Every structure is written in C-alpha cells, then in structure tokens.
Amino acid sequence: MNPEFNETFKPGDILKFRGAYTSIYQGGLTLSVGKSGECKKVGEFMMVFSETPDISMMPLPAGVMDRRNERMQSPAGRYSRPSN
C-alpha cells in the first residue's frame, strides 16, 4: 500500500472511491485511483473483522485467467464474451 495512503486511512475505515479501477498485477488484485479520481473516508467498520487472508495476494482461480485471456484474443472485439 502507498505510504501516503497508509497515513491517511487506517484498517477498518470505510472508503468511497471515484475514478478507480482494478487490475491484475503480478498475479494479485490491485486497486488504482486515476489522476482525477478520489478516495474519501465515509465511515468506520463497527464489527470485528480480520485483515487476513489478504484477497489481493490470493491466487486467482484458473477459470478467471482463462476467460480474461480469451477476451483479449477475441477477433470480435475487446469487450466480447468468450463463446461457450
């Protein structure tokens, strides 16, 4: 996590993102906020929670990677669904 982000937000904070997107980086899920995007605290989680397991570090199911690769290689277009 970005150190700047760490100083502003703490575990248990409920955040609202605008202009954010997710991607797969080195096999993990990554959340990025664009240049014009924003992230603000809108509350605090009041129940017991656990930071583990870190879902960003979990291996993706094989089917997820396969579907993503099929979409990228599809001659029908970037956002087409794979045929069954």
Backbone torsions as a table, in degrees:
resi	resn	phi	psi	omega
1	MET	NA	144.1	178.5
2	ASN	-60.5	130.0	-178.8
3	PRO	-57.6	-35.7	178.3
4	GLU	-61.5	-41.9	178.4
5	PHE	-65.4	-40.4	-179.6
6	ASN	-61.1	-35.3	-179.5
7	GLU	-73.9	-28.4	-176.2
8	THR	-86.6	-40.9	-174.9
9	PHE	-118.9	148.7	-178.5
10	LYS	-121.1	158.3	175.4
11	PRO	-55.3	135.0	-179.1
12	GLY	99.9	-14.0	176.7
13	ASP	-70.3	140.8	174.5
14	ILE	-98.1	123.0	-173.6
15	LEU	-114.5	148.9	174.8
16	LYS	-117.3	126.3	-179.1
17	PHE	-108.2	144.3	172.1
18	ARG	-131.8	133.1	-179.8
19	GLY	72.6	32.4	180.0
20	ALA	-109.0	158.8	178.3
21	TYR	-148.8	158.0	178.1
22	THR	-109.9	154.6	176.1
23	SER	-153.5	166.4	176.1
24	ILE	-98.3	123.3	178.1
25	TYR	-131.2	122.1	-178.6
26	GLN	50.2	40.9	176.3
27	GLY	80.3	3.3	-180.0
28	GLY	-120.7	156.8	178.5
29	LEU	-78.5	129.6	-178.2
30	THR	-123.5	136.4	175.2
31	LEU	-107.6	126.6	-179.9
32	SER	-124.6	146.6	176.5
33	VAL	-111.5	126.3	-179.4
34	GLY	-67.4	172.3	-177.8
35	LYS	-56.4	-41.1	-178.6
36	SER	-95.1	5.4	-179.8
37	GLY	-80.6	172.4	178.0
38	GLU	-148.5	159.9	177.7
39	CYS	-138.0	125.3	178.3
40	LYS	-137.4	151.1	179.1
41	LYS	-78.2	128.8	-180.0
42	VAL	-117.6	-1.3	179.1
43	GLY	172.0	-173.9	177.4
44	GLU	-131.8	139.7	178.9
45	PHE	-70.7	126.5	-173.8
46	MET	-99.5	-6.2	-178.4
47	MET	-105.0	164.9	177.4
48	VAL	-65.3	134.8	177.9
49	PHE	-140.9	165.0	179.1
50	SER	-125.2	136.9	177.4
51	GLU	-83.4	-3.7	178.3
52	THR	-118.0	144.2	0.5
53	PRO	-76.3	151.6	177.4
54	ASP	-79.7	106.0	-175.2
55	ILE	-64.0	-20.8	177.2
56	SER	-69.0	-23.8	-177.7
57	MET	-99.6	-4.9	-179.5
58	MET	-72.0	142.2	176.1
59	PRO	-67.2	142.0	179.4
60	LEU	-78.0	145.4	175.7
61	PRO	-60.5	146.2	-177.2
62	ALA	-55.6	-38.5	-179.0
63	GLY	-61.9	-32.3	-179.8
64	VAL	-65.4	-48.0	-180.0
65	MET	-64.3	-41.5	-179.6
66	ASP	-60.8	-46.5	-179.1
67	ARG	-63.5	-40.2	-179.6
68	ARG	-63.3	-42.9	179.6
69	ASN	-65.8	-37.9	178.9
70	GLU	-64.3	-41.2	179.1
71	ARG	-62.4	-42.5	-176.7
72	MET	-66.5	-31.1	-176.7
73	GLN	-93.6	-2.4	-175.2
74	SER	-66.6	129.0	177.6
75	PRO	-72.9	-15.0	-176.9
76	ALA	-75.8	-17.9	-180.0
77	GLY	143.0	165.5	-174.3
78	ARG	-62.5	-38.9	-173.2
79	TYR	-104.5	18.0	-178.9
80	SER	-76.7	153.5	177.9
81	ARG	-86.2	147.2	176.4
82	PRO	-67.4	144.7	178.7
83	SER	-79.2	145.9	-178.6
84	ASN	-95.0	NA	NA
